[in-house]
Amino acid sequence: MNNELTPAAAVELDAAYLATAELDARFHLDRVMAMVGVDGLVEALAQPYLLAKIDQHAAAVRESLTAAGKRVDALSLAGYARSVIAVHQRHGRPLPTPDSIDWAAADWTVLRLVAVCHLADATDAF
């Protein structure tokens, strides 16, 4: 009995995997958007200095992904957000909630996650 995948079966599995991974990425980005993105982007529209900070962070995220040979899409942005959240948690800090954020003094993690949401929105990654 031969357990090897035929090329057609491998393509079907790859397509199914990518579809599932894309759905998972979009779900994760939705969670990040609910956590900090919505409030951060609304606040940025009212506070030009905050929008400038978020734009700088978005440029850094875009540059980081591009330098790694990745596209700015749902999969890459979700992976980036997961990494930012993991480092934040590894330092023993609780994840921010919308009501706990002082937008005038938002920390690096919050600004970076809002920037990811900004890029996700701009690239229709939701």
C-alpha positions in Angstrom: 0.0 0.0 0.0 1.3 3.4 -1.0 0.8 6.2 1.5 2.4 8.9 -0.6 0.4 11.9 -1.7 -0.1 12.5 -5.4 0.8 16.0 -6.6 -3.0 16.8 -6.9 -3.7 15.6 -3.4 -0.8 17.7 -2.1 -2.2 20.8 -3.8 -5.6 20.2 -2.3 -4.1 19.9 1.1 -2.1 23.0 0.7 -5.2 24.9 -0.5 -7.2 23.7 2.5 -4.4 24.5 4.9 -4.0 28.0 3.5 -7.8 28.6 3.6 -7.9 27.5 7.3 -4.8 29.6 8.1 -6.3 32.6 6.5 -9.5 32.3 8.5 -7.5 31.8 11.7 -5.4 34.9 10.8 -8.5 37.0 10.1 -10.1 35.8 13.4 -7.0 36.8 15.3 -6.9 40.2 13.6 -10.5 40.7 14.6 -9.6 40.0 18.2 -6.7 42.5 18.1 -9.0 45.1 16.5 -11.5 44.6 19.3 -8.8 44.7 22.0 -7.1 48.0 20.9 -7.6 48.7 17.2 -11.1 50.2 17.1 -10.5 52.6 20.0 -7.0 53.4 18.9 -8.0 54.3 15.4 -10.9 56.3 16.5 -8.7 58.2 19.0 -6.1 58.7 16.3 -8.6 60.4 14.1 -9.2 62.9 16.9 -5.5 63.3 17.9 -3.1 64.1 15.0 -0.1 63.3 17.1 -1.4 59.8 17.8 -2.1 59.2 14.2 1.5 60.2 13.4 2.8 57.7 15.9 0.6 55.0 14.5 1.7 55.8 11.0 5.4 55.5 12.1 4.7 52.2 13.7 2.8 51.0 10.6 5.7 51.9 8.4 8.0 49.9 10.7 5.7 46.9 10.6 5.5 47.1 6.8 9.3 47.4 6.6 9.8 44.5 8.9 7.5 42.2 7.0 8.9 43.2 3.6 12.5 42.7 4.8 11.5 39.2 5.9 10.2 38.5 2.4 6.6 38.5 3.5 3.6 40.2 2.0 1.5 42.6 4.1 -1.5 40.4 4.3 -3.7 38.8 6.9 -1.3 35.8 7.6 1.7 38.0 8.0 0.0 40.7 10.1 -1.6 38.2 12.4 1.7 36.5 12.9 3.3 39.8 13.7 0.6 40.7 16.1 0.9 37.3 17.8 4.6 37.9 18.2 4.1 41.3 19.8 1.5 39.9 22.2 3.7 37.0 23.1 6.7 39.3 24.0 4.3 41.5 26.0 3.0 38.6 28.0 6.5 37.1 28.4 7.4 40.3 30.3 4.6 39.5 32.7 2.4 42.4 31.6 -1.4 42.0 31.2 -2.8 42.6 27.8 -4.4 46.0 27.4 -8.2 46.4 27.4 -9.9 49.4 25.7 -10.8 51.0 29.0 -7.3 50.6 30.5 -5.4 52.5 27.8 -4.4 56.1 28.3 -4.1 57.1 24.6 -2.0 60.2 25.4 0.7 57.8 26.9 0.0 54.6 25.0 3.0 52.2 25.2 5.0 50.7 22.3 2.9 47.5 22.4 -0.4 49.2 22.1 0.8 51.5 19.3 2.3 48.6 17.4 -0.9 46.6 17.7 -3.0 49.5 16.5 -0.6 49.9 13.6 -1.1 46.3 12.7 -4.9 46.9 12.7 -4.4 50.0 10.6 -2.5 48.0 8.0 -5.0 45.2 8.2 -7.8 47.6 7.5 -5.9 49.3 4.7 -5.2 45.9 3.0 -8.7 44.4 3.5 -7.2 41.7 5.8 -10.4 41.4 7.8 
